[in-house]
Amino acid sequence: MILYPAIDILNGRAVRLLQGRRSEVTDYGDPAECARRWVDAGAKILHVVDLSGAFGEASGFERTLERIAKLGVPVQSGGGLRSMEEIGRRFRAGADRVVLGTVCVEHPEVLYEAAQRYGDKIVAGIDAADGRLAVRGWTRLADKDAFEFGCEAKALGIADAVFTDVGRDGSLAGVNLADTVKMGETGLNIIASGGIRSIDDLRALKESGVYGAVLGRAIYTGMIDLAAAIGEMGW
């Protein structure tokens, strides 16, 4: 199972939010230094998110992404991408894979064009609350069923998806195993995100055949030792 250390960037800083609420933020410092820490621990891919962009704000994110990409580890990146131009800019800044969330709901033609142009470099971002898609930095719920959207993404040729239980993100409440496994019934390779707090969560995901897991607050606080987890999970 592939482990994706998360670096969420808000106003140029690496942060963790609780359930996506910017009023409940913990600052972990320089994003590139965080990235180096996870690479030194053995990370083979990083999950880097532009939170400022997700909230619809200017961010200067590409400059930070360029610094992180220079570490030589592939980067999967999302947040704030609303057009083909912005997607192309994210790739040029150093992303190897791009995660699309809000734009898939508001402008599904962009997901279609991106899938046609970039193939398996496009990852669906399925952020769910009570079974519905959460969009615009999780500030509102779309009138769209998350599982249904997963099926539509798979039909477009998307292979991988990051599935986040918004209610658990940053909470260390434990992974939503049942919904994560169910999302895998779409045929997508599911990368679990939200609430992961222990190696037991990772073991349960791996035993259930889940493709990958995004690790956030648990590795920043030391509840999960990233190097040990990578050693056990194999990636």
N, C-alpha and C positions, 0 to 999 in steps of 0.2 A: 504494500500500500504506500502510495506516494505522500510524503508530508510536505506541506507548503507553509513555511513560516510567514506570517502576515506582517506587513509594514504598512499601516494606515497613516496617511500623511494629511495633516490639517494645518494650514498656515505655515507650511515648511517644517513642521515638527512631526516626529513619530508619536502617535497617540493610540490609546484604546478608548473607545466610547462604550457606554452601557446601553445596550439595545438601540444603538444608533443615535442616542441623544447627545448633542454637542454640549449640553449643560452639565453632563457628567463625564468629564474627560480626564484621563490620566496621561501626563506627558512623559514620554520615554526618551526624549532627546533627539539628537541628529539622526535622520533616517538612514543615511549612508553608513554611519557607525553601527546602527542596529543591524543593518544588512550584513556588514562585515562580521559581526558577532555570530550571526546565524550561519554564514558561510564557513567560518572557522569551526563551528560545531558540526559541520558535515552536510549542511543543506545543499541539495542538488538542484533546487528550484525555489524561487521566492514569489510570494503573492503580494504585489504592491498596489495600493489603492489610493486614488486621488479623492480624498473626502471633500476637499474644498470644491472640486469640480462637481462632485455628486450633489452638493448643496447649491450648485448653480453659481459659484463664485470664481473669480479669477484666482489662479493658484501658482503659476510658475512651476508647475509640477514636472514638466519635461526636463528642466535643468537638473532636478533632483534625480529623476529616473536615469538620466545619462550617467550620473555619478555611480548609481547603484549597478547599472549594466556593466560598467567598467570592471567590476569585481569578477566578471567572467562566468557567472552562473545565470542560466536562463531565468527570465522574469515573466511572470504572468501578471497582467495589469488591467485594472478596471477603474471605474469611477468617472463620471462626468462626460462620457462619450456619447454625443448626440448626432453625429454625422459621419459620412465617409471621410471627409477631410480630417476630422479630429482622430478618427481611427488610424488613418495613414500617418498622422503626426506622432501618435503614440508608438507605432512600429518604428518610425524613424528615430525616435528618442531612445530606442533600445529594447522595447518589449518584444518578446518572442511569441507570446500569446496574448490575446486581448479578450477581456470579459465584457460582454454587453448585457445590460440590464434594462434600465428605463426605456432606452431607445427601442428595444424589442417590442414594447407595449405601445408606445406612442407613435412610433414610425416603423412598423414591421418590415416595410420595404428595405430599410437600411440593413436589418438582419439578413434578409434574403440576399442583398447585393454583397454584403460582407462575406457571407458564407460562400457565395459563388467566386469571389475574388481571392479570398485568403484560405479557404478550406478549413483544415483542422487546426489552424491557428486562432480560430474564433471559438470562444467558450461562452455558453449561455450562463447568465447570472440569474438564478431563480431565488429571489428573496421573498420569503413567505411569512405571512401572519394570518393565523386562522384560516389557512388554506388559500388565501388570496395573495396576489403579487403586491409587494411593497415597492414603491418607486420614489424618484426624486429624493434620494438620500434617506429613504424610508419615512419620509414625512407625510406620505399619503398612501392609501390602498387603492389599487386599480380594480376595476370591475372585471377581473380576469382570474380564473382558477389556475393555481400554480401547477398542478399536475397536468391540466389540459395544455398549458403553455409548454411544458416539458415535452409532451407528445408532438406538438407543432414544431418545436425546435429540432427534434429528432427527424421529423419528416423533411425538414429543409436540408438535412445532411450534417447537422451539428453532432459531434461525437461526445463532447464532454460538457458538464455543467457544474457550476458551484452552487450547491443548495444550502441556503442559510435560513435557519429558524430565527427570525428577527427577535422574537421574544426571549431567546436565550443568548443572543450574541453579547459577549463581554460579561456575562453574568456568572460564569463558572458553575452553571446549574446542571451540567451534564448534557450530553448530546441527545438530540431527538432521534433515536435510532429507528423507531417505527416509521416515521415519515421519510427519513432518509432512505431506508430500504424500499419503501413504497415508490419513491421517486425513481429509483432504479428500474422499476417495472416499465418505465417509458422506453427503455433500451439505451438511455444515455449512461455514460460513465460518470458516476456521481462523486463529486468532491464535497465532502461534508464540511459544514461550517456552522459555528454558533454553539457556545456552551461547553465545548470540550474542556475537561478539567483534569483528566488523569490518564495514565497509561491504560487503565481498565476500559475507558471509553474507546481508546484507539484499538485495543484488542477486540472489543465487541464489534466495532466497525469492520475490522479486517476479517473477522470470522464470518461476518454477514456478506462478505464479497464486495464491500464498498471500495471504490477505485482509489480515493485519496481523502486527505483531511487537511483543512486549513487550521493552523495553530496560532492563536493570538495571546490573550491574557495569560494563559497557563504557562507559556514558555517565558513570558516577561517576568512573571512572579516566581518562577522556579518550581511550580507545581508539577510541571513536566520537564524533565531533562531532555533537551532536544537531541543531543548526541546519543544518549541511551535509547531514546525512542526510535531514532533513525536506525540504530543498530538492530533493534528488535523487529521493526517493521520492514526492513530491507531496502528502504529508500529514504 
